[in-house]
C-alpha cells in the first residue's frame, strides 16, 4: 500500500535550532533515504521550495486568478514528502517516526494513504 509521508515545517522552529542540530536533521534525511531505498519501500521523495516562491491559482467566473504565496496563512507549511510503498499503515507510521522532522517541536510528519495514482496500479 502506498503512503505519502508529508513533512510539515515551521521556519521559526528551524531558525531556533543550532547549526549542529540543523546538520543532524539533514544528515538524518540522508540516513532515512538510504534505509528505505535499501528496503525497497522508497518510491520518491521531494523537498519543496519556500512558500514565498509559490503561487495559488483559483478560477473565478472562468478566469484564472493567480496570487503569490502559500495557500493558507499559517506558520507551518508543507516542506517535502516521501512516497513509500509499505505493507500497512503501521509500517508507514513507523517510517514516519524515523524522519528527523518528527522529533522537532513545531514540526510533524503526516501519514496519508494514496488513493489514486495516474498510470500506476494501486
N, C-alpha and C positions, 0 to 999 in steps of 0.2 A: 504494500500500500504506500502511496506517495503522500508525503507531508511537506509542508512549507514551514521551515523554522525561521520565523520573522524576528529580526533584531530591532528593537526599539531603542533609540539613543536620546540622551539628554545632553546637549552641549555643555551646560553648566556642570554636570557631573564629570564629564570628560576633562574639562578645564581644571577641576578640583584635584585631579589625580596628579601625582608626581610624574616626572619623565620616566622613571623606572617602572611605575605602575602602568603607564600607557604602553611602554615597550612590552611589558608582560602580557597585556591584552593582545597586542599584535602578534607576539610570539605564540600565544595560546591559540590564536586562529590558525596559524601555520601547523601546529601540532594537531589541532582538531581536523583540519582538511586532510592531513596525511592519514589520520586514523580512519576517517570514513571513506577515504579513497581506497585504502588497503582492504577494508571490509566489504567494498563493493556497494556501499549504501549511498555514496555521493552521486547525484545526477548533475547538479550545477550549483554554483554559488556566485553571487554578485554583491559588491559593495556599491552603494548608491552615493551620488554626489550630494552636496549640501542643498537643503531645501531652497536656499536663496537663489539657486540656479534653475529651479523648476518653474513650470508653468501649469496652470489649470485651465482646461478647455471645457466650456459649457456651451450648449447650443440653446439659444433662446429665440423663439419665433423663426426657427430655421436658419439663424445666423450664428456662426461660431463666435464666442466671446472668449478671449484669452486674457488671463490675468497672471501676474507674477506670483511666485511664492508657493508655499505649501497649501494643501487642501484645507487644513484646519489651522486655526490659531491655537497652537499648543506648544508646550515646552519640549515634548518628545516628538520624534519623527522616525520614520522608517529608515534605518541606516543600511540595511542589507538583508540578505536571506541566504539560506541553504535549502535546496530542494533535494530531499532524500527519498529513497525507496527502502522501506523497512517492513518488518514483519507485522507490526501493530503499533497502536498509539503509545503503549508503554515504552517501546523501544525509542520511538520518536521523542518522548519526554526525557528519557534517559540521555539521549544525544543532546537535547537542548540544554540539559544541566551541565554538559561538558563545555559548552560555549562560554568563553570568558565573560561575555557581556552579562550573563545571568547572575554573576556574583557582584555586580557593581550597583550601588544604591542609585535609584532613579532610572535604571535600565531593566529590561526583561527580554525574554525570548518567547514569543507566541508560537504555539504549535497548532497548525491548522491543516486539516486533511485537504488534499487536492481532489476536487470532484470531477473535473473535466480538463483534458489537455488535448488541444487540437493536433490531429495527426498521430497521436500516440495511444496505444492501448492502455487502459487503466487496469 
